[in-house]
Amino acid sequence: MPHNNISQFMSCAALVCGLLLLSALSTSVRAEDGSIGGVIRSGGEVVGAHRIMLIRFGPDNDVQRTPGETNAEGEFLFENLSTGGSFTYFVGIRYQDQLHRSEPISLQDSPHRADLVLNLDDPSAQALPAQPVAPTLQVMSHLMVIVKRNEQLEVREIVKIVNRGTTAFAGSGDADSGSPHGSFHLSLPKGYDELQGIEGLDPSLIRQHATGLIYTAPLEPGEHNLMFTYALPLQGKVMVILPRRTLPTDVLDVLVEEESLAATSDLSFAGRVSVEPHVFTHFRGIDLPDRSRSWLQLAQRTTALPALRVGVYGLVVVLSLTGMAAPYARGRRAKPIAAPQLQATPQQIHDLRAAEQLLLQRISQIDRRWEAGAIDDMDYHPRRRDYKTQLCSLLRQLQQIGEHQNQRV
């Protein structure tokens, strides 16, 4: 191709790319220029200085909630909203112990602004739908413990799943393509092997699949614990694990043994957990949506070290000193476990105090979300009760450790 033709081709390609980029940017700007405003009334009076919630339903069943508040005249305004036919909005309010919502609002027509008067006495101000606010099936807590044994990784997972419905959950009907159908599917890292030690749910009802585990029976209402161990082959000196969530997850804790593995992750670094004589790197994620991924990069340390000798059950017991394992160990009765020693190191006591503050923060946070109408009673009360139980258990451990230390003095 002649030089001039090449130059013309490159110029045209650059122009096309530029136009596409400008088009994408303009689309992005236009997609966030919507607004919804109005006033809320009840009994002929305005509802002033009251918390409200804007609920957005988007593609792929995505649900977002934005808290707001009316002013003294009962007026409100939500701005910078996504527009187009893929999004539907509701304005919700908890008033006099009742949940109400507006009629569905769509921001398709320019100038992408909606004004409404929400009269709480009107029958059209229906109760807010509970399903999008609180998914029927959800992971309340998920613990992954990763250690190196010989030339492979050993992973122990403890998952606490809750069915908030009143009937057995048989599946959402949108299972991943290529996966056997079941009530729920837990994704495992690619190439996992040697699955064993299944507890909490009937192993005969759990089917292995290349993508993870499928529970083939309906899941009864309430809380359920599932525990299992598997191996991952080491892939060179550095490997990346990409766990994908198939259920929304309240809390994910990942512990990586530090003696032979250096770890980094997009999850928040939450310090280190001491399990004498070993130390674990701790990562934590909170309020993680389904269909999302996290990454964990593991690099083998070059120093030759003896194999780690920490049993997975013993590890859960010792972790109870940090207040971390309480939500995972509950419900397991297959094997009796000796009580943890009351003699604790300063670091363990520090971790206990940190866990106490974290639980107090989570209780305060869920109280605020409930008061704002972001979660309903079915979601709020069990989670708050669980946090309170964990806090009471942790405070008892601190008290016992303190009494033990006083006796020694």
MOWO-V115421 format. One line per field, one symbol per residue. ss: DSSP state (H for helix, E for strand, L for the rest). burial: 1 if it has 16 or more other C-alpha atoms within 10 Angstrom, else 0. Layout:
ss=???
burial=???
//
This chain:
ss=LLHHHHHHHHHHHHHHHHHHHHHHHHHHHHLLLEEEEEEEEELLEELLLLEEEEEEELHHHLEEEEEEELLLLLEEEEEEELLLLLLEEEEEEEELLEEEELLLELLLLLLLEEEEEEELLLLLLLLLLHHHHLLLEEEEEEEEEEEEELLEEEEEEEEEEEELLLLLELLLLLLLLLLLLLLEEEELLLLLEEEEEEELLLHHHEEEELLEEEELLLELLEEEEEEEEEEEELLLLEEEELLELLLLEEEEEEEEELLLEEEEELLEEEEEEEELLEEEEEEEEEEELLLLELLEEEEELLLLLLLLLLLHHHHHHHHHHHLLLHHHHLLLLLLLLLLLLLLLLHHHHHHHHHHHHHHHHHHHHHHHHHHLLLLLHHHHHHHHHHHHHHHHHHHHHHHHHHHHHHHHL
burial=0000000000000000000000000000011011110111100001110111111111000010101111100111110011110011111111000011110011110001110001110000110100011101111111111111000011111111111110001110000000001111111110010000011100000100001111111011101111111111010000001011111111111111111111111010000111100001111110011000000101110000000000010001111111111111100000000000010100011011101100100110011001011111001100110011011011101100110000000
//
